Amino acid sequence: MILNYIWVALFVIGFFLGVFKLCMGDVSVFPAMMDSTFDTATQGYEMALGLTGVLTLWMGIMKVGEAGGAVGFLSKLLSPVLTKLFPEIPKGHPVFGSIFMNISANMLGLDNAATPTGLKAMTGLQELNKNKEAASNSMIMFLTLNTSGLTIIPVSIMAYRAQAGAADPSDIFIPVLLTTFIATLVGILVVSMFQRINLFKRSLLIALFIICSLVAALFYAIHGKTPEEMQVFCKLLTSILLMSIILTFIFVGVKQKINVYDAFIEGAKDGFSTAIRIIPYLVAILVAVGVFKASGAMQSLTDGLTWLTDTCGISSDFVGGIPTALMKPLSGGGSRGMMIEAMNSYGADSFVGHLVCMLQGSTDTTFYILALYFGSVGIRKTRHAVACGLLADLAGTIAGIILCYFFFA
């Protein structure tokens, strides 16, 4: 229901702002809005088709892991921790394996692996869901973990900074890590309050300590490396991890004497059908965002914030990064473009140049993920999922601004 209101609001705001601009003599606004509908509809279709191959591959691999028992082993191993965050899921349920792989892929910035495993996890959660049209508590916790976007190694952002001519592209590593950690922590806390989950459990505190230790170890491993060396190291690490997963699942399947090829084909068919099924949801959200942006509503909002901060006597240095923050929940490609545009306009090493990178890395694309994951299993009632995701986004934005003043002012 909330997605319905937001979808309609994006169109209505864009339309009335377009009417106002037309009355002021801007005859280009409605053609631009109409062009955006065709462009973004095509973009949504192409994105879904682009996911087809990846979904087919990884859902096939996940099926091999399930048939061989590797996913089940992961589920049992992680049950003491994940059952505290997902109390509705039975201990040792195979869906825990998919959730773990999705979270791990997100932390390492492996979008190609995160999306298929996330869709696989959502399918498993839907099987446990009693009301097939409404999001369950477990689905909302899982979606919030995704939208808060905890990323340990922001490789792509560092690469964009290098392309923009930053003196030290890796100087946002720690600030981004802190920002995304705060966003994820707030997301978990908000969902826990909605669902009355007690987080003060020994297993969760131990897991938090292990994550912090791994972060520290990764930082130590890349500390002192040049941007080029860092990118080579990160690419090598992620490639080894992914190939290890694939080969381990295949090896375990062969050891258990299952037909790994047939298992892969069975899972791959699900991946293909999932990619086709999500096309309407992607097109719907992207077209609405395109109309909103083409109408000039985003620019008007930024101008209004600048006026407000100047009127209140507050530093408006951060306002240049707000378009990236506002676009991030709506469109990953749009926010990435705004980040690059801001670095080109203000300079990669400017305050705004650092801020947009921190905001880009702080959270994930909330409405895209909601449309993608909920659309894949036919969820219509999102309950408090949107509120939790947006509160995590807000926490990431506020934390990014404060930490940017601390590190780069």
ZAZA-832075 format. One record per residue (C-alpha): residue in three letters; x, y, z. Coordinates in steps of 0.001 Angstrom, whole numbers, padded with zeros to 6 digits. Layout:
BEGIN
<"ALA" <X Y Z>> ...
***
This chain:
BEGIN
<"MET" <000000 000000 000000>> <"ILE" <002812 002435 000862>> <"LEU" <004555 001685 -002422>> <"ASN" <001281 002512 -004166>> <"TYR" <001105 005932 -002499>> <"ILE" <004752 006693 -003255>> <"TRP" <004403 005562 -006882>> <"VAL" <001350 007773 -007427>> <"ALA" <002963 010701 -005580>> <"LEU" <006020 010652 -007851>> <"PHE" <003785 010970 -010917>> <"VAL" <001482 013601 -009400>> <"ILE" <004307 015821 -008145>> <"GLY" <006086 015539 -011485>> <"PHE" <002904 016368 -013426>> <"PHE" <001917 019461 -011435>> <"LEU" <005461 020794 -011417>> <"GLY" <005489 020261 -015176>> <"VAL" <002227 022233 -015498>> <"PHE" <003712 025065 -013430>> <"LYS" <006837 025189 -015587>> <"LEU" <004735 025113 -018746>> <"CYS" <002749 028093 -017494>> <"MET" <006072 029859 -016880>> <"GLY" <007020 029324 -020512>> <"ASP" <009118 026138 -020317>> <"VAL" <007821 024156 -023295>> <"SER" <010468 021450 -022987>> <"VAL" <009397 019983 -019647>> <"PHE" <006555 017707 -020837>> <"PRO" <008519 016309 -023808>> <"ALA" <011369 015599 -021367>> <"MET" <008995 013846 -018963>> <"MET" <007462 011800 -021776>> <"ASP" <010889 010858 -023138>> <"SER" <011901 009748 -019644>> <"THR" <008996 007273 -019509>> <"PHE" <010184 005520 -022674>> <"ASP" <013860 005653 -021645>> <"THR" <013306 004297 -018139>> <"ALA" <010854 001633 -019326>> <"THR" <013510 000416 -021743>> <"GLN" <016100 000642 -018964>> <"GLY" <013962 -001505 -016648>> <"TYR" <013464 -004122 -019368>> <"GLU" <017180 -004187 -020186>> <"MET" <018083 -004440 -016502>> <"ALA" <015818 -007480 -016106>> <"LEU" <017280 -009096 -019212>> <"GLY" <020762 -008301 -017955>> <"LEU" <019929 -010144 -014748>> <"THR" <018717 -013225 -016630>> <"GLY" <022136 -014780 -017203>> <"VAL" <023368 -014035 -013688>> <"LEU" <020169 -015284 -012073>> <"THR" <020239 -018438 -014188>> <"LEU" <023845 -019150 -013177>> <"TRP" <023589 -018460 -009462>> <"MET" <020200 -020031 -008878>> <"GLY" <021529 -023115 -010635>> <"ILE" <024577 -023131 -008349>> <"MET" <022372 -022603 -005284>> <"LYS" <020228 -025581 -006322>> <"VAL" <023354 -027727 -006532>> <"GLY" <024322 -026509 -003036>> <"GLU" <020873 -027356 -001708>> <"ALA" <020735 -030798 -003302>> <"GLY" <024214 -031665 -002057>> <"GLY" <023588 -030419 001473>> <"ALA" <026135 -027569 001488>> <"VAL" <023451 -024917 001995>> <"GLY" <021891 -026984 004761>> <"PHE" <025269 -027216 006506>> <"LEU" <025635 -023429 006354>> <"SER" <022132 -023063 007758>> <"LYS" <022891 -025227 010778>> <"LEU" <026198 -023457 011339>> <"LEU" <024584 -020010 011356>> <"SER" <021339 -020866 013107>> <"PRO" <022497 -019728 016598>> <"VAL" <023013 -016186 015246>> <"LEU" <020398 -015793 012536>> <"THR" <017568 -017329 014576>> <"LYS" <017872 -014337 016923>> <"LEU" <017274 -011897 014055>> <"PHE" <014761 -014195 012322>> <"PRO" <012897 -015890 015187>> <"GLU" <010043 -017019 012885>> <"ILE" <012350 -019268 010822>> <"PRO" <012846 -022810 012180>> <"LYS" <016382 -023626 013322>> <"GLY" <018508 -025185 010600>> <"HIS" <016132 -024226 007792>> <"PRO" <017912 -024104 004379>> <"VAL" <016849 -020474 003824>> <"PHE" <019501 -019423 006349>> <"GLY" <022160 -020523 003865>> <"SER" <020754 -018242 001172>> <"ILE" <020445 -015345 003635>> <"PHE" <024063 -015779 004715>> <"MET" <025350 -015888 001141>> <"ASN" <023324 -012799 000232>> <"ILE" <024583 -010794 003211>> <"SER" <028178 -011905 002560>> <"ALA" <027959 -010909 -001113>> <"ASN" <026555 -007487 -000177>> <"MET" <029323 -006900 002360>> <"LEU" <031932 -007587 -000308>> <"GLY" <030147 -005463 -002928>> <"LEU" <029329 -008490 -005126>> <"ASP" <026045 -007271 -006629>> <"ASN" <026045 -010014 -009288>> <"ALA" <026046 -012677 -006589>> <"ALA" <023927 -010798 -004030>> <"THR" <020821 -010383 -006197>> <"PRO" <020344 -014075 -007158>> <"THR" <021007 -015314 -003622>> <"GLY" <018680 -012604 -002274>> <"LEU" <015883 -013672 -004609>> <"LYS" <016500 -017279 -003622>> <"ALA" <016264 -016328 000051>> <"MET" <013044 -014386 -000590>> <"THR" <011531 -017435 -002295>> <"GLY" <012396 -019544 000754>> <"LEU" <010908 -016947 003099>> <"GLN" <007719 -016858 001031>> <"GLU" <007365 -020626 001447>> <"LEU" <007325 -020063 005231>> <"ASN" <005007 -017065 004956>> <"LYS" <001443 -017761 006107>> <"ASN" <-000069 -014713 004361>> <"LYS" <001248 -014907 000792>> <"GLU" <000268 -011306 -000065>> <"ALA" <001748 -009593 003018>> <"ALA" <005417 -009342 003951>> <"SER" <006376 -011478 006952>> <"ASN" <008562 -010218 009802>> <"SER" <011476 -012262 008467>> <"MET" <011077 -010760 004989>> <"ILE" <011139 -007238 006429>> <"MET" <014280 -007914 008467>> <"PHE" <015959 -009428 005407>> <"LEU" <014917 -006516 003161>> <"THR" <016202 -003987 005707>> <"LEU" <019565 -005747 005904>> <"ASN" <019721 -005418 002115>> <"THR" <018546 -001817 001843>> <"SER" <020895 -000646 004593>> <"GLY" <023654 -001962 002338>> <"LEU" <026503 -002912 004697>> <"THR" <029588 -002894 002450>> <"ILE" <033085 -003621 003728>> <"ILE" <035021 -002919 000526>> <"PRO" <033556 -000066 -001618>> <"VAL" <035651 -000989 -004650>> <"SER" <033423 000649 -007275>> <"ILE" <033296 003971 -005422>> <"MET" <037074 004038 -005084>> <"ALA" <037346 003306 -008801>> <"TYR" <035037 006235 -009646>> <"ARG" <037123 008483 -007407>> <"ALA" <040273 007411 -009217>> <"GLN" <038654 008186 -012581>> <"ALA" <037625 011615 -011269>> <"GLY" <041250 012422 -010420>> <"ALA" <041186 012045 -006619>> <"ALA" <044591 012381 -004992>> <"ASP" <043833 009369 -002751>> <"PRO" <040782 007409 -003961>> <"SER" <040891 005165 -000886>> <"ASP" <040574 007979 001654>> <"ILE" <036818 007328 001908>> <"PHE" <037316 003668 002907>> <"ILE" <036973 004132 006691>> <"PRO" <034312 006894 006485>> <"VAL" <032144 004769 004139>> <"LEU" <032607 001724 006357>> <"LEU" <031502 003667 009440>> <"THR" <028568 005241 007610>> <"THR" <027188 001996 006204>> <"PHE" <027741 000231 009548>> <"ILE" <025642 002887 011320>> <"ALA" <022900 002633 008671>> <"THR" <022766 -001162 009035>> <"LEU" <022786 -001000 012831>> <"VAL" <019938 001533 012852>> <"GLY" <018007 -000599 010350>> <"ILE" <018314 -003671 012598>> <"LEU" <017326 -001654 015679>> <"VAL" <014258 -000170 013971>> <"VAL" <013033 -003555 012719>> <"SER" <013708 -005070 016151>> <"MET" <011571 -002389 017794>> <"PHE" <008721 -002992 015341>> <"GLN" <008961 -006752 015851>> <"ARG" <009986 -006691 019539>> <"ILE" <013215 -008651 019037>> <"ASN" <015713 -008711 021923>> <"LEU" <019158 -008033 020440>> <"PHE" <021138 -008393 023660>> <"LYS" <022011 -012038 023135>> <"ARG" <025488 -013519 023476>> <"SER" <025506 -015068 020000>> <"LEU" <024663 -011724 018370>> <"LEU" <027353 -009897 020343>> <"ILE" <029921 -012541 019361>> <"ALA" <028877 -012216 015699>> <"LEU" <029281 -008431 015933>> <"PHE" <032784 -008887 017361>> <"ILE" <033728 -011306 014560>> <"ILE" <032472 -008870 011888>> <"CYS" <034462 -006017 013434>> <"SER" <037560 -008248 013538>> <"LEU" <037161 -009188 009860>> <"VAL" <036751 -005520 008944>> <"ALA" <039930 -004686 010859>> <"ALA" <041801 -007539 009139>> <"LEU" <040686 -006401 005677>> <"PHE" <041677 -002831 006444>> <"TYR" <045097 -004030 007580>> <"ALA" <045456 -006077 004370>> <"ILE" <044807 -003112 002055>> <"HIS" <046429 -000425 004211>> <"GLY" <049295 001285 002411>> <"LYS" <048441 -000127 -001025>> <"THR" <048057 002126 -004054>> <"PRO" <044543 002412 -005566>> <"GLU" <045598 000113 -008399>> <"GLU" <047017 -002482 -005986>> <"MET" <043891 -002224 -003846>> <"GLN" <041587 -002883 -006792>> <"VAL" <043693 -005869 -007897>> <"PHE" <043649 -007258 -004343>> <"CYS" <039889 -006813 -003938>> <"LYS" <039138 -008319 -007342>> <"LEU" <041396 -011296 -006595>> <"LEU" <039811 -011810 -003172>> <"THR" <036239 -011699 -004472>> <"SER" <037073 -013931 -007455>> <"ILE" <038636 -016553 -005173>> <"LEU" <035614 -016436 -002844>> <"LEU" <033104 -016874 -005676>> <"MET" <035019 -019672 -007387>> <"SER" <035474 -021390 -004020>> <"ILE" <031699 -021334 -003460>> <"ILE" <030970 -022761 -006921>> <"LEU" <033587 -025525 -006702>> <"THR" <032665 -026409 -003105>> <"PHE" <028989 -026829 -003994>> <"ILE" <029871 -028983 -007007>> <"PHE" <032365 -031096 -005012>> <"VAL" <029880 -031695 -002177>> <"GLY" <027205 -032612 -004731>> <"VAL" <029489 -035143 -006425>> <"LYS" <030467 -036569 -003032>> <"GLN" <026780 -036999 -002149>> <"LYS" <026317 -038785 -005508>> <"ILE" <023685 -036432 -006903>> <"ASN" <023365 -035460 -010558>> <"VAL" <024871 -031977 -010250>> <"TYR" <024154 -031112 -013887>> <"ASP" <020422 -031876 -013587>> <"ALA" <020286 -030004 -010271>> <"PHE" <021914 -026979 -011894>> <"ILE" <019457 -027026 -014825>> <"GLU" <016493 -027232 -012443>> <"GLY" <017691 -024183 -010485>> <"ALA" <018647 -022311 -013654>> <"LYS" <015082 -022614 -014959>> <"ASP" <013856 -020870 -011799>> <"GLY" <016401 -018106 -012370>> <"PHE" <015165 -017476 -015893>> <"SER" <011492 -017365 -014895>> <"THR" <012305 -015032 -011981>> <"ALA" <014080 -012587 -014296>> <"ILE" <011022 -012426 -016562>> <"ARG" <008619 -012084 -013628>> <"ILE" <010317 -008986 -012175>> <"ILE" <010148 -006905 -015401>> <"PRO" <006795 -005180 -014585>> <"TYR" <007975 -004211 -011092>> <"LEU" <011250 -002735 -012337>> <"VAL" <009563 -000802 -015141>> <"ALA" <006929 000581 -012747>> <"ILE" <009349 002052 -010206>> <"LEU" <011902 003307 -012747>> <"VAL" <009308 005127 -014878>> <"ALA" <007914 006932 -011815>> <"VAL" <011420 007987 -010741>> <"GLY" <012217 009130 -014291>> <"VAL" <009133 011389 -014448>> <"PHE" <009904 012842 -011012>> <"LYS" <013476 013659 -011982>> <"ALA" <012684 014939 -015508>> <"SER" <010066 017350 -014129>> <"GLY" <012791 019121 -012163>> <"ALA" <011316 018128 -008801>> <"MET" <014651 016843 -007543>> <"GLN" <016433 020065 -008466>> <"SER" <013674 022160 -006895>> <"LEU" <014007 020187 -003677>> <"THR" <017755 020815 -003599>> <"ASP" <017277 024534 -004229>> <"GLY" <014719 024672 -001415>> <"LEU" <017126 023003 001014>> <"THR" <019866 025463 000080>> <"TRP" <017525 028394 000744>> <"LEU" <016405 026874 004060>> <"THR" <019925 026292 005375>> <"ASP" <021062 029766 004301>> <"THR" <018012 031324 005978>> <"CYS" <018680 029435 009212>> <"GLY" <022351 030397 009137>> <"ILE" <023462 026774 008842>> <"SER" <026389 025712 006691>> <"SER" <025016 024652 003321>> <"ASP" <028182 022801 002279>> <"PHE" <026370 019463 002488>> <"VAL" <023462 020480 000214>> <"GLY" <025461 019627 -002914>> <"GLY" <025360 015989 -001802>> <"ILE" <021621 015874 -001084>> <"PRO" <020559 014949 -004665>> <"THR" <022681 011806 -004382>> <"ALA" <021109 010963 -001004>> <"LEU" <017571 011558 -002291>> <"MET" <018120 009582 -005483>> <"LYS" <019820 006612 -003775>> <"PRO" <016617 005001 -002406>> <"LEU" <014970 005407 -005819>> <"SER" <017601 004547 -008419>> <"GLY" <021096 003105 -008096>> <"GLY" <022066 004272 -011583>> <"GLY" <020597 007721 -010947>> <"SER" <022441 008212 -007674>> <"ARG" <025670 006946 -009247>> <"GLY" <025286 009481 -012035>> <"MET" <024673 012266 -009523>> <"MET" <027745 011199 -007539>> <"ILE" <029922 011389 -010649>> <"GLU" <028351 014708 -011666>> <"ALA" <029005 016172 -008203>> <"MET" <032660 015062 -008276>> <"ASN" <033068 016597 -011733>> <"SER" <031386 019853 -010632>> <"TYR" <032928 020326 -007180>> <"GLY" <036081 018234 -007501>> <"ALA" <036752 014695 -006287>> <"ASP" <038727 015936 -003271>> <"SER" <036238 018664 -002270>> <"PHE" <033904 018356 000712>> <"VAL" <030947 017557 -001582>> <"GLY" <033117 015180 -003620>> <"HIS" <033853 013157 -000488>> <"LEU" <030296 013450 000824>> <"VAL" <028585 012047 -002284>> <"CYS" <030882 009022 -002204>> <"MET" <030017 008404 001444>> <"LEU" <026293 008780 000746>> <"GLN" <026524 006486 -002278>> <"GLY" <028187 003802 -000159>> <"SER" <026057 004246 002962>> <"THR" <022879 002410 001870>> <"ASP" <021427 000474 -001043>> <"THR" <018570 001284 -003439>> <"THR" <015558 000828 -001154>> <"PHE" <012625 001032 -003586>> <"TYR" <014450 -000952 -006276>> <"ILE" <015140 -003759 -003802>> <"LEU" <011578 -003681 -002462>> <"ALA" <010130 -003813 -005970>> <"LEU" <012572 -006522 -007069>> <"TYR" <012372 -008841 -004057>> <"PHE" <008708 -008414 -003157>> <"GLY" <007711 -008478 -006818>> <"SER" <009520 -011780 -007337>> <"VAL" <007236 -013544 -004827>> <"GLY" <004025 -011520 -005341>> <"ILE" <004037 -009539 -002085>> <"ARG" <001513 -006667 -002221>> <"LYS" <001347 -005501 001419>> <"THR" <004770 -004276 002533>> <"ARG" <003714 -003469 006135>> <"HIS" <006568 -001603 007874>> <"ALA" <009255 -002570 005329>> <"VAL" <009308 000836 003590>> <"ALA" <009459 002742 006894>> <"CYS" <012351 000602 008181>> <"GLY" <014270 000892 004908>> <"LEU" <013847 004667 004700>> <"LEU" <014810 005154 008365>> <"ALA" <018014 003208 007680>> <"ASP" <018580 005457 004632>> <"LEU" <018012 008556 006757>> <"ALA" <020452 007285 009393>> <"GLY" <023053 006655 006693>> <"THR" <022557 010148 005244>> <"ILE" <022834 011901 008630>> <"ALA" <025825 009772 009642>> <"GLY" <027486 010460 006266>> <"ILE" <027097 014232 006642>> <"ILE" <028381 014275 010233>> <"LEU" <031321 011970 009498>> <"CYS" <032208 013952 006368>> <"TYR" <032482 017118 008473>> <"PHE" <034622 015142 010931>> <"PHE" <036988 013653 008329>> <"PHE" <037047 016165 005471>> <"ALA" <035784 019607 006595>> 
***
